[in-house]
């Protein structure tokens, strides 16, 4: 089975399995297209995103979402694309939608945390960084993201302690 990374770089075989099984059932019932004829819009979206063609990537991800409605992996890629386009409001809505349906989705917690930090919402960002780390993402799949989340969390907590100390000294 081909595993697709989520927004935090981790692989979600559970979500992937749901996606593939629902697509397989759909294709069996309605006689879906053969592999040679079918476009993998998700992979196309990833390739376009890597080329910096974010509007085109977003279109491909939306087409992938039509094939597999509610797929958390595709939704997270849409949120990442919105973020890269500077559309933080849409990215936030998309991440929150993923978390509403999949509260433990590590990639959504990770992505949302950093948007919230840019918006100055430190407390909620800390909650999402903690949720990301509590989800025990694999070091192998998300080592860089784990290290970044830990360092950011430490910095946020350290900044908060320094402020409290400064206020007590004043």
Phi and psi restraints in degrees (value plus and minus 20) as a CYANA .aco file:
   2 UNK   PHI     -97.9   -57.9
   2 UNK   PSI     107.2   147.2
   3 UNK   PHI    -122.6   -82.6
   3 UNK   PSI     111.7   151.7
   4 UNK   PHI    -122.6   -82.6
   4 UNK   PSI     112.4   152.4
   5 UNK   PHI     -94.0   -54.0
   5 UNK   PSI     127.0   167.0
   6 UNK   PHI    -109.9   -69.9
   6 UNK   PSI    -189.4  -149.4
   7 UNK   PHI     -82.7   -42.7
   7 UNK   PSI     -44.5    -4.5
   8 UNK   PHI    -116.8   -76.8
   8 UNK   PSI     -11.9    28.1
   9 UNK   PHI      65.2   105.2
   9 UNK   PSI     -19.4    20.6
  10 UNK   PHI    -108.6   -68.6
  10 UNK   PSI     139.5   179.5
  11 UNK   PHI    -120.1   -80.1
  11 UNK   PSI     115.1   155.1
  12 UNK   PHI    -134.9   -94.9
  12 UNK   PSI      69.5   109.5
  13 UNK   PHI     -91.6   -51.6
  13 UNK   PSI     -49.6    -9.6
  14 UNK   PHI     -84.1   -44.1
  14 UNK   PSI     -70.0   -30.0
  15 UNK   PHI     -86.1   -46.1
  15 UNK   PSI     -59.6   -19.6
  16 UNK   PHI     -82.6   -42.6
  16 UNK   PSI     -62.7   -22.7
  17 UNK   PHI     -81.5   -41.5
  17 UNK   PSI     -62.7   -22.7
  18 UNK   PHI     -80.5   -40.5
  18 UNK   PSI     -63.9   -23.9
  19 UNK   PHI     -81.4   -41.4
  19 UNK   PSI     -69.6   -29.6
  20 UNK   PHI     -87.2   -47.2
  20 UNK   PSI     -60.2   -20.2
  21 UNK   PHI     -87.4   -47.4
  21 UNK   PSI     -59.1   -19.1
  22 UNK   PHI     -89.3   -49.3
  22 UNK   PSI     -55.8   -15.8
  23 UNK   PHI     -88.9   -48.9
  23 UNK   PSI     -59.2   -19.2
  24 UNK   PHI     -84.0   -44.0
  24 UNK   PSI     -65.3   -25.3
  25 UNK   PHI     -81.2   -41.2
  25 UNK   PSI     -66.6   -26.6
  26 UNK   PHI     -77.2   -37.2
  26 UNK   PSI     -66.3   -26.3
  27 UNK   PHI     -85.6   -45.6
  27 UNK   PSI     -56.3   -16.3
  28 UNK   PHI     -86.8   -46.8
  28 UNK   PSI     -62.4   -22.4
  29 UNK   PHI     -88.0   -48.0
  29 UNK   PSI     -65.0   -25.0
  30 UNK   PHI    -128.3   -88.3
  30 UNK   PSI     -10.1    29.9
  31 UNK   PHI      42.3    82.3
  31 UNK   PSI      39.4    79.4
  32 UNK   PHI     -77.5   -37.5
  32 UNK   PSI     150.1   190.1
  33 UNK   PHI     -91.7   -51.7
  33 UNK   PSI     137.5   177.5
  34 UNK   PHI     -93.1   -53.1
  34 UNK   PSI     140.3   180.3
  35 UNK   PHI     -78.2   -38.2
  35 UNK   PSI     -53.9   -13.9
  36 UNK   PHI     -88.7   -48.7
  36 UNK   PSI     -51.7   -11.7
  37 UNK   PHI    -109.3   -69.3
  37 UNK   PSI     -43.5    -3.5
  38 UNK   PHI    -102.2   -62.2
  38 UNK   PSI     114.7   154.7
  39 UNK   PHI    -112.0   -72.0
  39 UNK   PSI     113.3   153.3
  40 UNK   PHI    -109.9   -69.9
  40 UNK   PSI      74.0   114.0
  41 UNK   PHI     -84.1   -44.1
  41 UNK   PSI     -51.0   -11.0
  42 UNK   PHI     -83.1   -43.1
  42 UNK   PSI     -71.9   -31.9
  43 UNK   PHI     -82.1   -42.1
  43 UNK   PSI     -59.0   -19.0
  44 UNK   PHI     -81.5   -41.5
  44 UNK   PSI     -62.8   -22.8
  45 UNK   PHI     -81.7   -41.7
  45 UNK   PSI     -62.2   -22.2
  46 UNK   PHI     -81.5   -41.5
  46 UNK   PSI     -64.9   -24.9
  47 UNK   PHI     -83.6   -43.6
  47 UNK   PSI     -64.2   -24.2
  48 UNK   PHI     -84.1   -44.1
  48 UNK   PSI     -59.4   -19.4
  49 UNK   PHI     -83.0   -43.0
  49 UNK   PSI     -62.6   -22.6
  50 UNK   PHI     -83.0   -43.0
  50 UNK   PSI     -48.0    -8.0
  51 UNK   PHI    -103.7   -63.7
  51 UNK   PSI     -23.3    16.7
  52 UNK   PHI      62.6   102.6
  52 UNK   PSI      -8.1    31.9
  53 UNK   PHI    -113.8   -73.8
  53 UNK   PSI      53.7    93.7
  54 UNK   PHI     -89.9   -49.9
  54 UNK   PSI     -58.2   -18.2
  55 UNK   PHI     -83.9   -43.9
  55 UNK   PSI     -62.8   -22.8
  56 UNK   PHI     -87.2   -47.2
  56 UNK   PSI     -59.4   -19.4
  57 UNK   PHI     -81.9   -41.9
  57 UNK   PSI     -62.7   -22.7
  58 UNK   PHI     -80.5   -40.5
  58 UNK   PSI     -61.2   -21.2
  59 UNK   PHI     -81.0   -41.0
  59 UNK   PSI     -64.7   -24.7
  60 UNK   PHI     -83.8   -43.8
  60 UNK   PSI     -63.0   -23.0
  61 UNK   PHI     -83.5   -43.5
  61 UNK   PSI     -57.5   -17.5
  62 UNK   PHI     -84.6   -44.6
  62 UNK   PSI     -58.6   -18.6
  63 UNK   PHI     -86.0   -46.0
  63 UNK   PSI     -58.7   -18.7
  64 UNK   PHI     -83.0   -43.0
  64 UNK   PSI     -57.1   -17.1
  65 UNK   PHI     -88.1   -48.1
  65 UNK   PSI     -53.5   -13.5
  66 UNK   PHI     -83.9   -43.9
  66 UNK   PSI     -55.5   -15.5
  67 UNK   PHI     -92.6   -52.6
  67 UNK   PSI     -48.4    -8.4
  68 UNK   PHI    -161.2  -121.2
  68 UNK   PSI      55.8    95.8
  69 UNK   PHI     -76.0   -36.0
  69 UNK   PSI     115.4   155.4
  70 UNK   PHI      59.2    99.2
  70 UNK   PSI     -15.1    24.9
  71 UNK   PHI     -81.1   -41.1
  71 UNK   PSI      97.2   137.2
  72 UNK   PHI     -85.8   -45.8
  72 UNK   PSI     -49.4    -9.4
  73 UNK   PHI     -88.5   -48.5
  73 UNK   PSI     -65.7   -25.7
  74 UNK   PHI     -86.1   -46.1
  74 UNK   PSI     -63.4   -23.4
  75 UNK   PHI     -79.3   -39.3
  75 UNK   PSI     -60.1   -20.1
  76 UNK   PHI     -87.2   -47.2
  76 UNK   PSI     -55.6   -15.6
  77 UNK   PHI     -87.3   -47.3
  77 UNK   PSI     -55.0   -15.0
  78 UNK   PHI     -82.7   -42.7
  78 UNK   PSI     -64.5   -24.5
  79 UNK   PHI     -82.6   -42.6
  79 UNK   PSI     -61.6   -21.6
  80 UNK   PHI     -81.7   -41.7
  80 UNK   PSI     -62.8   -22.8
  81 UNK   PHI     -84.5   -44.5
  81 UNK   PSI     -64.1   -24.1
  82 UNK   PHI     -76.1   -36.1
  82 UNK   PSI     -63.7   -23.7
  83 UNK   PHI     -80.9   -40.9
  83 UNK   PSI     -64.9   -24.9
  84 UNK   PHI     -85.6   -45.6
  84 UNK   PSI     -44.7    -4.7
  85 UNK   PHI    -106.8   -66.8
  85 UNK   PSI     -23.0    17.0
  86 UNK   PHI      61.4   101.4
  86 UNK   PSI      -3.1    36.9
  87 UNK   PHI    -120.8   -80.8
  87 UNK   PSI      44.9    84.9
  88 UNK   PHI     -81.6   -41.6
  88 UNK   PSI     -53.1   -13.1
  89 UNK   PHI     -81.7   -41.7
  89 UNK   PSI     -66.1   -26.1
  90 UNK   PHI     -88.4   -48.4
  90 UNK   PSI     -57.5   -17.5
  91 UNK   PHI     -82.6   -42.6
  91 UNK   PSI     -63.9   -23.9
  92 UNK   PHI     -80.5   -40.5
  92 UNK   PSI     -66.8   -26.8
  93 UNK   PHI     -79.0   -39.0
  93 UNK   PSI     -61.0   -21.0
  94 UNK   PHI     -88.3   -48.3
  94 UNK   PSI     -64.8   -24.8
  95 UNK   PHI     -80.9   -40.9
  95 UNK   PSI     -62.2   -22.2
  96 UNK   PHI     -85.1   -45.1
  96 UNK   PSI     -55.6   -15.6
  97 UNK   PHI     -83.1   -43.1
  97 UNK   PSI     -64.3   -24.3
  98 UNK   PHI     -80.5   -40.5
  98 UNK   PSI     -65.5   -25.5
  99 UNK   PHI     -88.1   -48.1
  99 UNK   PSI     -49.1    -9.1
 100 UNK   PHI     -84.1   -44.1
 100 UNK   PSI     -62.2   -22.2
 101 UNK   PHI    -105.3   -65.3
 101 UNK   PSI     -52.2   -12.2
 102 UNK   PHI    -153.9  -113.9
 102 UNK   PSI      59.3    99.3
 103 UNK   PHI     -77.8   -37.8
 103 UNK   PSI     -41.3    -1.3
 104 UNK   PHI    -117.6   -77.6
 104 UNK   PSI     -13.4    26.6
 105 UNK   PHI     -82.0   -42.0
 105 UNK   PSI      85.2   125.2
 106 UNK   PHI     -82.7   -42.7
 106 UNK   PSI     -59.3   -19.3
 107 UNK   PHI     -83.1   -43.1
 107 UNK   PSI     -56.8   -16.8
 108 UNK   PHI     -88.7   -48.7
 108 UNK   PSI     -60.1   -20.1
 109 UNK   PHI     -82.6   -42.6
 109 UNK   PSI     -63.9   -23.9
 110 UNK   PHI     -83.3   -43.3
 110 UNK   PSI     -72.9   -32.9
 111 UNK   PHI     -81.7   -41.7
 111 UNK   PSI     -64.7   -24.7
 112 UNK   PHI     -84.3   -44.3
 112 UNK   PSI     -58.4   -18.4
 113 UNK   PHI     -77.3   -37.3
 113 UNK   PSI     -63.1   -23.1
 114 UNK   PHI     -97.1   -57.1
 114 UNK   PSI     -48.7    -8.7
 115 UNK   PHI     -86.3   -46.3
 115 UNK   PSI     -65.3   -25.3
 116 UNK   PHI     -80.9   -40.9
 116 UNK   PSI     -57.6   -17.6
 117 UNK   PHI     -82.0   -42.0
 117 UNK   PSI     -64.0   -24.0
 118 UNK   PHI     -82.5   -42.5
 118 UNK   PSI     -49.1    -9.1
 119 UNK   PHI    -107.5   -67.5
 119 UNK   PSI     -21.4    18.6
 120 UNK   PHI      67.6   107.6
 120 UNK   PSI     -11.1    28.9
 121 UNK   PHI    -113.2   -73.2
 121 UNK   PSI      56.9    96.9
 122 UNK   PHI     -82.3   -42.3
 122 UNK   PSI     -64.0   -24.0
 123 UNK   PHI     -81.7   -41.7
 123 UNK   PSI     -68.7   -28.7
 124 UNK   PHI     -89.5   -49.5
 124 UNK   PSI     -53.8   -13.8
 125 UNK   PHI     -81.4   -41.4
 125 UNK   PSI     -62.8   -22.8
 126 UNK   PHI     -80.4   -40.4
 126 UNK   PSI     -63.6   -23.6
 127 UNK   PHI     -77.9   -37.9
 127 UNK   PSI     -62.8   -22.8
 128 UNK   PHI     -94.0   -54.0
 128 UNK   PSI     -54.9   -14.9
 129 UNK   PHI     -84.2   -44.2
 129 UNK   PSI     -61.8   -21.8
 130 UNK   PHI     -83.2   -43.2
 130 UNK   PSI     -61.3   -21.3
 131 UNK   PHI     -84.7   -44.7
 131 UNK   PSI     -59.6   -19.6
 132 UNK   PHI     -79.6   -39.6
 132 UNK   PSI     -70.1   -30.1
 133 UNK   PHI     -88.5   -48.5
 133 UNK   PSI     -53.7   -13.7
 134 UNK   PHI     -88.3   -48.3
 134 UNK   PSI     -44.9    -4.9
 135 UNK   PHI     -91.4   -51.4
 135 UNK   PSI     -20.3    19.7
 136 UNK   PHI      28.8    68.8
 136 UNK   PSI      37.1    77.1
 137 UNK   PHI     -84.4   -44.4
 137 UNK   PSI     130.7   170.7
 138 UNK   PHI     -89.1   -49.1
 138 UNK   PSI     110.3   150.3
 139 UNK   PHI     -76.7   -36.7
 139 UNK   PSI     -58.9   -18.9
 140 UNK   PHI     -82.6   -42.6
 140 UNK   PSI     -63.3   -23.3
 141 UNK   PHI    -104.8   -64.8
 141 UNK   PSI     -51.3   -11.3
 142 UNK   PHI    -153.8  -113.8
 142 UNK   PSI       8.3    48.3
 143 UNK   PHI     -73.6   -33.6
 143 UNK   PSI     -64.9   -24.9
 144 UNK   PHI     -83.4   -43.4
 144 UNK   PSI     -61.9   -21.9
 145 UNK   PHI     -88.9   -48.9
 145 UNK   PSI     -57.7   -17.7
 146 UNK   PHI     -83.7   -43.7
 146 UNK   PSI     -66.5   -26.5
 147 UNK   PHI     -81.7   -41.7
 147 UNK   PSI     -62.0   -22.0
 148 UNK   PHI     -85.0   -45.0
 148 UNK   PSI     -63.1   -23.1
 149 UNK   PHI     -84.2   -44.2
 149 UNK   PSI     -64.1   -24.1
 150 UNK   PHI     -82.3   -42.3
 150 UNK   PSI     -65.4   -25.4
 151 UNK   PHI     -84.0   -44.0
 151 UNK   PSI     -62.0   -22.0
 152 UNK   PHI     -85.6   -45.6
 152 UNK   PSI     -63.4   -23.4
 153 UNK   PHI     -82.6   -42.6
 153 UNK   PSI     -62.8   -22.8
 154 UNK   PHI     -82.7   -42.7
 154 UNK   PSI     -63.3   -23.3
 155 UNK   PHI     -83.2   -43.2
 155 UNK   PSI     -63.2   -23.2
 156 UNK   PHI     -84.5   -44.5
 156 UNK   PSI     -63.4   -23.4
 157 UNK   PHI     -88.5   -48.5
 157 UNK   PSI     -58.5   -18.5
 158 UNK   PHI     -85.1   -45.1
 158 UNK   PSI     -62.3   -22.3
 159 UNK   PHI     -81.1   -41.1
 159 UNK   PSI     -61.4   -21.4
 160 UNK   PHI     -85.4   -45.4
 160 UNK   PSI     -60.5   -20.5
 161 UNK   PHI     -86.5   -46.5
 161 UNK   PSI     -60.3   -20.3
 162 UNK   PHI     -81.9   -41.9
 162 UNK   PSI     -60.3   -20.3
 163 UNK   PHI     -85.3   -45.3
 163 UNK   PSI     -62.7   -22.7
 164 UNK   PHI     -83.1   -43.1
 164 UNK   PSI     -62.4   -22.4
 165 UNK   PHI     -82.4   -42.4
 165 UNK   PSI     -61.4   -21.4
 166 UNK   PHI     -85.8   -45.8
 166 UNK   PSI     -57.8   -17.8
 167 UNK   PHI     -89.3   -49.3
 167 UNK   PSI     -57.9   -17.9
 168 UNK   PHI     -87.8   -47.8
 168 UNK   PSI     -55.7   -15.7
 169 UNK   PHI     -91.8   -51.8
 169 UNK   PSI     -43.8    -3.8
